[in-house]
Amino acid sequence: MNRHVVITCALTGAADSTGKSPHVPVTPQQIADDAVAAAQAGAAVVHVHVRDPETGRGSRDVALYREATRLIRSSGVDVVLNLTAGMGGDLVVDDEDPLKPVDGTDLVNAMDRLPHVEDLRPDIATLDCGSYNFGDGNALYVSTPDMLRTGAKRFQELGVKPELEIFDTGQLWFAKVLHDESLVDPPALMQLCMGVPYGAPADPGLLQAMVNLLPDGAQFTSFALGRDQLPWVAQSVLLGGHARVGLEDNLYLARGVKATNAQLVDRAVTIVESLGAQVATPDEARSIFGLKR
């Protein structure tokens, strides 16, 4: 069991959730306000996507990242900044011509996924460690071994800690390859992402198996989607890990009760403390994860 737990709040994501809850932040100001509220509730880390303020859809616009980051950093509230670098991997293929990308495709090379990381130098940024079928239909997420090696090497050059996003066991295998090739500075930081169709199911036995495969010295955090999110805080902590909650992965505090990010963090704090563990501060998170201040 982990006795000193870093809580991450994933504020908004890029999914089509803005019409499902009024609490999903969209504008840079809303995202920053939620980051501050989450930090005040006990999150040491905030994980940030940005959205087009006009459409609410996920965006790779560096100007939006720049504004959200500026507002968070100038708020006076200390929090570790974790920016997604997973946008730009979406491929949707045509039924009749699989070589023809269709609406919903946003597929760019490894370096074109990183301009906001280059510009803003966050504490942490994510690397999605493999390709997989993304839900039903013809959507895939594309992240090849060569793309990942390119991204990991650039993160090292920038002094940004990669959070290796692992959606299935094969991706964990490759994350260990990055570690063994010294493309990830110790301690490796791994996010075990459970219940995302069609990656690893949210099964406690599978989480245990994945934890058993982690490289020596690695730090891990984990999350599950929807109604599994809050119970998964306990699952992760009991297996020695940290926890992630937030509206990117779950919109509800209880059945029929729409949550805010701060409420989800507050509930996670209660779960962690009920297990007899302590919630880490941002400075403690920096030490645990080996971040450069």
C-alpha positions, 0 to 999 in steps of 0.5 A: 500500500502507498502511504503518501499519495499524489492526487492528479485531477484531469480537468477536461479531456477532449471527449464529447462531454461538454453537452453532458455536464455544465461543469466541464470547463471549456475556456482557458479561464474556466480550465484555470479556475478548475485547476485552482479549485482542484489544487485547493481541494487537495490535488497536487497535479492538474492534467490539462487539455484545452478546448476550442471556446467556440465549439467545445471540441478538443484542440491543439492550439498553442495559444489556448495552452499558453493562456491556460498555463499563464492563468494557472501559474499566475494564480498564486496557487502551487500545483504541478502542471501536467499537459497532454501531448496525446492530441494529434493521434486520431485516425478515422478510416473510411469503410470502403477505402481504409487508406482515406481518412475521414472526419474526426482524423487529426493525425500528425507526426511526433514532433508536431504533437509537442509545440506547446510542450516546447513553448511552455515547458510544463513539469509533466507531459503525457506520452501515449505508449501505443496504438489501439482501437479507440471505441467502436466504429473506425477510430484508432489512436496511433502512436508508433514505437518510432514516434514514441522514441522521438517524443521521449528523447525530446522530453529529455532534452526539454527537461520535461518528465514524461507520464507514460500513458499505458492503455494495455499490457502491450503498451506497458511492454513498450514503456519498459523498452523506453525505460530500458533504452534510457529514454526515460529518466528515473524514476519512470512515471507511468499512468495505468489507464483502465476501462477505456474501450478497447484497452485494458478493462477496469479489472482489479486482477489485471491492475495487479498484473500490470503493477507486477510488470512495472520496472524497478523504481517506477512510480505509477498512478492509475484511473478508471472511467465512469462509476469505477473512478472513485473506487479505483482510487482505493484500488490504486493506492492499495497496490502501491500507486497514486490516484487520478480523478476528474471530469476527463474520466467521470462526470458524476459524484454519485448516481444522478449527481453531476460532479465538479472537479473540486468535488471529485478531488475532495472525495478522493482525499477522503478515500485516501485518508480513510485508508490511513494514507496521506495526501501529498503536497505539490512539493512532495509530488515533485520529490516523489516523481523526480521533477525538475523545479 
